[in-house]
Amino acid sequence: VRYCGEPVLGIIAKDKASAELALEAVDILFETSSSVIDIANALSDGAECVWDIYPDNRCFHFERGDAEKVQQESGKALHVVEHQLNISRVTAAALEPRAIRASFNSASGKYRLEVGTQTPNRIRPDLATALGVEPDAIEIIAQDCGGSFGMKNTAFPEYAVGLWAAEHYGISVCWRASRLESFLSDTHAREQIADVALGLDESGKFLSLDVKITANLGAHIGPSTIHPVVSNIGGITGVYDISASHVLVEGVFSNTQNVSPYRGAGRPEATYIIERMIDIAAEKLGFDKVELRRRNLIRPEQMPFKTGLVFTYDSGDFPGLLDTALSAANWAEFDDRRMASKLRGRIRGFGIANPIEIAGGPERKPHSEFARVTVSPDGSVVLVSGSSDSGQGHATVFAQILSSKLGVDPTAVSLIAGDTREAPNGTGTFGSRTVSAAGTSIVK
């Protein structure tokens, strides 16, 4: 057992009360050892190793950018502002806990799992591996997912145990996490330390950006653990013209639940790093934080613009967007509002961020999506989609898309989604991909 909340055993009973009574009869003797629960502990000298094959608890390195050029540009800088940013660990804490109903059809040899998930087709292979069967032997039905925020886009051990028990005992097995179990066993997210150095010339022009991210991955690497740590680091340079950039990511094991995507899957962390550093630089060097951003924004005439980290922007008027936002927020009169608040004994702040992110999947490699459209003689339309709804309102959006393309009334469109029996392929819902990927598959 490598973290508090890791499943140890499963109890199958006719009802919850019987299961809890049986649990009281279980007595497990654990041999305790030292634990490492955060980055500092995990990397300290003589720290307990989570896995023997990783004696220093470091499990991977990932780099992007040009370290040599950053060193050159940093040498030219009049100012190099350094700061360590701590991004705390979080968990989704959805109102609707993880829950399943598992069954097995001995005649067909097929398992069926009714579960709240964003990605029915993506969890099938992992469950199949756990059960030692082919993915086609498992049917996933995801109707009412409830809150997920990225947490429910992977398979969990309880799902495989439920399917195994359904086959082994020939019964339908239901399970629902309690609130306490959710806090302990739902995947976590984000915990990182970012050591950042931003180089500027005398006018405030950004010359270099060097970032080292140390990420606490937890005790295990799950199907989506690495994704938020490395897949969206392109956002660290933001919408700014930075002469040279470099990012090094180091993954660290600890005795905690593994991390997975959560509300942005690395995008908020990337935006926070660059925007917070700009605020720190402005305060330390005496620049106005708006003007410091303005003089470093990529200009429309520079498009297309290749950043130092991953992304190429084909278009955009970032200075115009900043001006629009400042006008909408009435930035010009902010000092008056702040003074009025101060006179009432209150503190008023003004935050600025210019986030930019990719949607639909990895750059130039969006994941595929499944769609099938059937039109009946009476004019009704049935759409089958591999994209599973977890509160985004797919039925409304998809009906509008088909209405515009087929000329039918949106009320004539019905949606079947989250059912691998109908949509045997597909990717699911995450990463702001529904309209761009699933919508495109419907049109095509």
C-alpha positions as CSV (number, residue, x, y, z in Angstrom):
1,V,0.0,0.0,0.0
2,R,1.7,3.2,-1.2
3,Y,-0.8,5.9,-0.3
4,C,-3.7,6.5,2.0
5,G,-6.8,5.7,0.0
6,E,-5.3,2.9,-2.2
7,P,-7.8,0.0,-2.4
8,V,-6.7,-3.1,-0.4
9,L,-9.7,-5.4,-0.6
10,G,-13.2,-5.7,-1.9
11,I,-16.2,-6.8,0.0
12,I,-19.3,-8.2,-1.9
13,A,-22.5,-8.2,0.1
14,K,-26.2,-8.1,-0.5
15,D,-26.5,-4.5,0.9
16,K,-24.4,-1.7,2.3
17,A,-25.1,-2.5,6.0
18,S,-23.9,-6.1,5.5
19,A,-20.8,-4.9,3.7
20,E,-20.0,-2.5,6.5
21,L,-20.5,-5.3,9.1
22,A,-18.2,-7.6,7.2
23,L,-15.6,-4.8,7.0
24,E,-15.5,-4.7,10.8
25,A,-14.5,-8.3,10.8
26,V,-11.4,-7.6,8.7
27,D,-8.2,-7.1,10.5
28,I,-5.2,-6.1,8.4
29,L,-1.7,-6.0,9.8
30,F,0.4,-3.4,8.1
31,E,4.2,-3.1,8.4
32,T,4.7,0.6,8.5
33,S,7.5,2.5,6.9
34,S,8.5,6.1,6.4
35,S,6.5,8.1,3.8
36,V,7.1,11.0,1.5
37,I,4.1,13.1,0.8
38,D,5.4,16.2,-0.9
39,I,8.1,17.2,-3.3
40,A,10.6,18.4,-0.7
41,N,10.2,15.1,1.3
42,A,10.5,13.0,-1.8
43,L,13.7,14.7,-3.0
44,S,15.4,15.0,0.4
45,D,18.6,13.1,1.1
46,G,17.9,9.6,2.5
47,A,14.2,9.9,1.6
48,E,12.2,6.7,1.6
49,C,11.7,5.5,-2.0
50,V,8.2,4.9,-3.2
51,W,9.5,2.3,-5.7
52,D,12.7,0.4,-5.3
53,I,13.6,0.9,-9.0
54,Y,13.4,4.6,-8.6
55,P,15.7,5.2,-5.5
56,D,15.7,9.0,-5.8
57,N,11.9,9.1,-6.5
58,R,12.6,10.8,-9.8
59,C,10.7,9.1,-12.7
60,F,11.1,11.2,-15.8
61,H,12.6,14.4,-17.3
62,F,10.9,16.3,-20.2
63,E,12.4,19.3,-22.0
64,R,11.2,21.9,-24.5
65,G,12.8,25.0,-25.8
66,D,16.4,26.1,-26.3
67,A,18.4,26.1,-23.1
68,E,21.6,27.4,-24.8
69,K,19.8,30.4,-26.3
70,V,18.2,31.2,-23.0
71,Q,21.6,31.3,-21.4
72,Q,22.8,33.7,-24.1
73,E,19.8,36.0,-23.9
74,S,19.9,35.9,-20.1
75,G,23.5,37.1,-20.2
76,K,22.3,40.2,-22.2
77,A,19.6,41.0,-19.7
78,L,19.9,44.0,-17.4
79,H,17.5,42.3,-15.0
80,V,16.9,38.6,-14.3
81,V,13.9,38.2,-12.0
82,E,13.8,34.8,-10.2
83,H,11.0,33.4,-8.1
84,Q,9.7,30.1,-7.0
85,L,6.0,29.4,-7.5
86,N,4.1,26.8,-5.5
87,I,1.0,25.3,-7.1
88,S,-1.0,23.4,-4.5
89,R,-2.6,19.9,-4.8
90,V,-6.3,19.8,-5.4
91,T,-9.0,17.3,-6.1
92,A,-12.3,17.6,-8.0
93,A,-14.7,16.8,-5.1
94,A,-17.6,16.4,-7.5
95,L,-21.1,16.5,-5.9
96,E,-21.8,13.2,-7.7
97,P,-19.4,10.6,-6.4
98,R,-18.0,7.9,-8.6
99,A,-20.4,5.0,-8.9
100,I,-20.9,1.8,-11.0
101,R,-23.3,-1.0,-11.8
102,A,-21.5,-4.0,-13.2
103,S,-23.0,-7.1,-14.7
104,F,-21.9,-10.1,-16.8
105,N,-23.9,-12.0,-19.5
106,S,-22.7,-15.6,-19.4
107,A,-24.5,-16.4,-22.6
108,S,-22.7,-13.7,-24.7
109,G,-19.6,-13.6,-22.5
110,K,-19.9,-9.8,-22.3
111,Y,-19.4,-7.5,-19.3
112,R,-21.5,-4.4,-18.9
113,L,-20.4,-1.4,-16.9
114,E,-22.8,1.5,-16.2
115,V,-20.5,4.2,-15.0
116,G,-20.2,8.0,-14.9
117,T,-17.2,8.7,-17.2
118,Q,-16.1,11.3,-19.8
119,T,-14.4,8.6,-21.9
120,P,-16.3,5.3,-22.3
121,N,-14.2,4.0,-25.2
122,R,-10.9,5.1,-23.6
123,I,-11.4,3.2,-20.3
124,R,-12.3,-0.1,-22.1
125,P,-8.8,-1.2,-22.9
126,D,-7.6,-0.6,-19.3
127,L,-10.4,-2.6,-17.9
128,A,-9.9,-5.3,-20.4
129,T,-6.2,-5.6,-19.5
130,A,-7.2,-5.9,-15.8
131,L,-9.7,-8.7,-16.6
132,G,-7.6,-10.4,-19.2
133,V,-10.2,-10.1,-22.0
134,E,-10.5,-8.2,-25.2
135,P,-11.9,-4.6,-25.1
136,D,-14.9,-5.7,-27.3
137,A,-16.0,-8.0,-24.4
138,I,-16.8,-5.0,-22.3
139,E,-19.8,-2.7,-22.9
140,I,-19.6,0.8,-21.3
141,I,-22.7,2.8,-20.7
142,A,-22.2,6.3,-19.4
143,Q,-25.4,8.2,-19.1
144,D,-25.5,10.6,-16.2
145,C,-21.8,11.3,-15.4
146,G,-22.4,14.2,-13.0
147,G,-19.5,16.4,-12.1
148,S,-16.1,15.2,-13.3
149,F,-13.8,18.1,-14.3
150,G,-11.3,15.6,-15.7
151,M,-11.3,13.3,-12.7
152,K,-13.6,10.7,-14.2
153,N,-11.8,10.3,-17.5
154,T,-9.8,7.2,-16.4
155,A,-10.6,3.8,-15.1
156,F,-10.4,3.1,-11.4
157,P,-9.7,-0.2,-9.6
158,E,-13.2,-0.4,-8.2
159,Y,-14.5,-0.7,-11.8
160,A,-12.5,-3.8,-12.5
161,V,-13.3,-5.3,-9.2
162,G,-17.0,-4.8,-9.8
163,L,-16.9,-6.5,-13.2
164,W,-14.8,-9.4,-11.9
165,A,-17.3,-9.9,-9.0
166,A,-20.3,-9.8,-11.4
167,E,-18.8,-12.6,-13.5
168,H,-17.5,-14.6,-10.5
169,Y,-20.7,-14.5,-8.5
170,G,-23.2,-14.2,-11.3
171,I,-24.8,-11.1,-9.9
172,S,-25.3,-7.4,-10.6
173,V,-22.8,-5.4,-8.5
174,C,-23.4,-1.8,-7.5
175,W,-20.8,0.4,-5.8
176,R,-20.8,4.1,-4.9
177,A,-18.0,6.0,-3.2
178,S,-18.8,7.7,0.0
179,R,-17.7,11.3,0.4
180,L,-14.8,10.1,2.6
181,E,-13.8,7.5,0.0
182,S,-14.0,10.2,-2.7
183,F,-11.6,12.5,-0.9
184,L,-9.2,9.6,-0.4
185,S,-9.4,7.8,-3.7
186,D,-10.4,10.2,-6.5
187,T,-7.4,11.3,-8.5
188,H,-5.7,14.5,-7.4
189,A,-4.2,17.2,-9.6
190,R,-1.7,20.0,-10.1
191,E,0.9,19.9,-7.3
192,Q,4.0,21.5,-8.7
193,I,6.9,23.7,-7.8
194,A,8.1,26.1,-10.6
195,D,11.4,27.8,-10.4
196,V,11.3,30.6,-12.9
197,A,13.8,33.1,-14.2
198,L,12.6,36.0,-16.5
199,G,15.2,38.1,-18.2
200,L,14.4,41.7,-19.2
201,D,16.4,44.5,-20.8
202,E,16.4,48.2,-19.6
203,S,13.1,48.9,-21.4
204,G,11.3,45.9,-19.9
205,K,11.5,43.7,-23.1
206,F,11.4,40.0,-22.3
207,L,14.7,38.4,-23.4
208,S,14.6,35.0,-21.7
209,L,12.3,32.7,-19.8
210,D,13.7,29.6,-18.0
211,V,11.4,27.4,-16.1
212,K,12.0,24.2,-14.1
213,I,8.9,22.4,-13.0
214,T,9.0,19.7,-10.4
215,A,5.7,17.8,-10.4
216,N,4.4,15.5,-7.6
217,L,2.8,12.7,-9.6
218,G,1.7,10.6,-6.7
219,A,2.5,6.9,-6.1
220,H,1.4,5.6,-9.5
221,I,1.4,6.8,-13.1
222,G,-2.1,6.4,-14.3
223,P,-3.4,6.6,-17.9
224,S,-3.6,10.4,-17.8
225,T,-1.0,11.3,-15.1
226,I,1.6,12.7,-17.4
227,H,-0.7,14.6,-19.7
228,P,-1.4,17.7,-17.7
229,V,2.3,17.9,-16.6
230,V,3.8,18.1,-20.1
231,S,1.1,18.5,-22.8
232,N,0.2,22.1,-22.3
233,I,3.5,23.7,-21.4
234,G,3.3,25.7,-24.7
235,G,1.1,28.1,-22.8
236,I,4.0,29.1,-20.5
237,T,5.2,31.7,-23.0
238,G,1.6,33.0,-23.3
239,V,0.9,35.7,-25.9
240,Y,4.3,37.3,-25.4
241,D,7.3,37.8,-27.7
242,I,10.1,36.3,-25.7
243,S,13.4,36.0,-27.4
244,A,14.4,32.6,-25.9
245,S,12.5,30.1,-23.7
246,H,13.2,26.8,-22.1
247,V,11.2,24.5,-19.8
248,L,12.4,21.4,-17.9
249,V,9.9,19.2,-16.2
250,E,10.8,16.6,-13.6
251,G,8.3,14.1,-12.4
252,V,8.5,12.8,-8.8
253,F,6.9,9.9,-7.0
254,S,5.3,10.3,-3.6
255,N,3.1,8.4,-1.2
256,T,-0.1,10.2,-2.4
257,Q,-2.9,9.5,-4.9
258,N,-1.8,9.9,-8.5
259,V,-2.6,13.1,-10.4
260,S,-4.7,13.4,-13.5
261,P,-6.3,16.2,-15.6
262,Y,-8.5,18.7,-13.7
263,R,-10.1,21.8,-15.1
264,G,-7.7,22.8,-17.8
265,A,-5.2,19.9,-17.5
266,G,-2.1,22.0,-17.3
267,R,-3.3,25.1,-19.0
268,P,-4.1,27.2,-15.9
269,E,-0.7,26.2,-14.4
270,A,1.1,27.4,-17.6
271,T,-0.8,30.7,-17.6
272,Y,-0.2,31.3,-13.9
273,I,3.5,30.9,-14.3
274,I,4.0,33.6,-16.9
275,E,1.4,36.0,-15.7
276,R,2.6,35.8,-12.1
277,M,6.2,36.3,-13.1
278,I,5.2,39.5,-15.0
279,D,3.5,40.9,-11.9
280,I,6.5,40.1,-9.8
281,A,8.9,41.6,-12.4
282,A,6.7,44.8,-12.6
283,E,6.7,45.2,-8.8
284,K,10.4,44.6,-8.4
285,L,11.6,46.7,-11.3
286,G,9.0,49.6,-11.0
287,F,7.1,48.9,-14.2
288,D,3.3,49.4,-14.6
289,K,2.0,45.8,-14.9
290,V,-0.3,46.8,-17.8
291,E,2.4,48.6,-19.8
292,L,4.9,45.8,-19.2
293,R,2.5,43.3,-20.7
294,R,1.6,45.7,-23.6
295,R,5.2,46.2,-24.7
296,N,5.8,42.5,-24.8
297,L,2.6,41.3,-26.5
298,I,2.9,39.6,-29.9
299,R,1.7,42.1,-32.5
300,P,-0.8,41.3,-35.3
301,E,1.8,42.1,-38.0
302,Q,4.1,39.4,-36.5
303,M,1.6,36.7,-37.4
304,P,2.1,33.8,-38.0
305,F,4.3,33.7,-34.9
306,K,6.3,30.7,-33.8
307,T,6.8,30.8,-30.0
308,G,9.8,29.3,-28.3
309,L,7.6,26.6,-26.8
310,V,5.5,24.4,-29.1
311,F,2.9,26.7,-30.5
312,T,2.6,28.6,-33.7
313,Y,-0.1,31.3,-33.7
314,D,-1.7,31.9,-37.1
315,S,-3.6,35.0,-36.1
316,G,-4.6,37.2,-33.2
317,D,-4.7,40.8,-32.1
318,F,-3.5,40.4,-28.5
319,P,-2.9,44.2,-27.9
320,G,-6.5,44.8,-29.1
321,L,-7.8,42.2,-26.8
322,L,-6.0,43.6,-23.8
323,D,-7.4,47.1,-24.5
324,T,-10.9,45.7,-24.8
325,A,-10.6,43.9,-21.5
326,L,-9.2,46.9,-19.7
327,S,-12.0,49.1,-21.1
328,A,-14.6,46.6,-20.0
329,A,-13.1,46.4,-16.5
330,N,-12.9,50.3,-16.4
331,W,-9.2,50.1,-15.6
332,A,-8.8,53.8,-15.9
333,E,-10.8,54.4,-12.8
334,F,-9.5,51.5,-10.8
335,D,-7.4,53.7,-8.5
336,D,-10.5,55.6,-7.5
337,R,-12.3,52.4,-6.7
338,R,-9.4,51.1,-4.7
339,M,-9.2,54.3,-2.6
340,A,-12.9,54.2,-1.9
341,S,-12.6,50.6,-0.7
342,K,-9.6,51.5,1.5
343,L,-11.7,54.3,3.2
344,R,-14.2,51.6,4.0
345,G,-11.5,49.4,5.5
346,R,-11.4,47.0,2.6
347,I,-8.8,45.8,0.1
348,R,-9.5,45.9,-3.6
349,G,-7.2,44.2,-6.2
350,F,-7.0,44.0,-10.0
351,G,-5.7,40.9,-11.7
352,I,-4.6,40.7,-15.3
353,A,-4.0,37.5,-17.3
354,N,-3.8,36.8,-21.0
355,P,-4.4,33.1,-21.2
356,I,-4.1,31.2,-24.5
357,E,-4.7,27.5,-24.9
358,I,-5.1,24.8,-27.5
359,A,-8.5,23.1,-27.8
360,G,-9.5,19.8,-29.4
361,G,-6.4,17.7,-28.5
362,P,-2.7,17.7,-29.1
363,E,-1.5,20.3,-31.6
364,R,-1.8,19.1,-35.2
365,K,-3.0,15.7,-33.8
366,P,-6.5,16.0,-32.6
367,H,-8.0,12.8,-31.4
368,S,-10.6,11.1,-33.6
369,E,-14.3,11.1,-32.8
370,F,-17.2,8.9,-33.8
371,A,-20.5,10.1,-35.3
372,R,-23.4,8.4,-37.1
373,V,-26.4,10.2,-38.3
374,T,-29.6,8.4,-39.3
375,V,-32.6,10.2,-40.9
376,S,-36.0,8.5,-40.8
377,P,-38.7,8.9,-43.4
378,D,-40.8,11.0,-40.9
379,G,-37.9,13.5,-40.7
380,S,-36.7,12.6,-37.3
381,V,-32.9,12.4,-36.9
382,V,-30.9,10.1,-34.6
383,L,-27.3,11.0,-33.8
384,V,-24.9,8.6,-32.2
385,S,-21.8,10.2,-30.9
386,G,-18.7,8.9,-29.2
387,S,-18.5,12.1,-27.1
388,S,-20.0,11.6,-23.7
389,D,-21.8,14.4,-21.9
390,S,-20.9,15.4,-18.4
391,G,-23.0,18.6,-18.1
392,Q,-21.9,20.5,-21.2
393,G,-25.2,20.2,-23.0
394,H,-24.2,18.2,-26.0
395,A,-27.7,17.4,-27.1
396,T,-28.5,21.1,-27.6
397,V,-25.3,21.9,-29.5
398,F,-25.4,18.8,-31.7
399,A,-29.0,19.4,-32.5
400,Q,-28.2,23.0,-33.6
401,I,-25.4,21.7,-35.8
402,L,-27.6,19.2,-37.5
403,S,-30.4,21.7,-37.8
404,S,-28.1,24.1,-39.7
405,K,-26.8,21.4,-42.0
406,L,-30.0,19.4,-42.7
407,G,-32.6,22.1,-42.3
408,V,-34.5,20.1,-39.6
409,D,-36.1,21.4,-36.5
410,P,-33.7,20.9,-33.5
411,T,-36.5,19.2,-31.6
412,A,-36.4,16.4,-34.3
413,V,-32.9,15.4,-33.3
414,S,-32.3,12.8,-30.6
415,L,-28.9,11.9,-29.3
416,I,-27.4,8.6,-28.2
417,A,-24.1,9.1,-26.5
418,G,-21.9,7.4,-23.9
419,D,-22.8,3.9,-25.1
420,T,-20.1,1.8,-26.6
421,R,-22.7,-0.6,-28.0
422,E,-23.8,2.2,-30.3
423,A,-20.5,4.1,-30.6
424,P,-17.8,1.4,-30.6
425,N,-15.1,4.0,-31.3
426,G,-14.5,7.6,-30.1
427,T,-12.5,9.6,-27.7
428,G,-14.8,11.3,-25.3
429,T,-15.2,14.7,-23.7
430,F,-12.3,16.7,-22.3
431,G,-9.9,19.5,-23.4
432,S,-12.6,21.8,-24.9
433,R,-12.9,19.4,-27.8
434,T,-16.6,18.7,-28.1
435,V,-17.6,21.3,-30.8
436,S,-14.2,21.3,-32.6
437,A,-13.8,17.5,-32.7
438,A,-17.2,15.9,-32.1
439,G,-19.0,18.7,-34.0
440,T,-16.7,18.3,-37.0
441,S,-17.2,14.5,-37.0
442,I,-21.0,15.2,-37.2
443,V,-20.6,17.6,-40.1
444,K,-18.3,15.2,-42.0
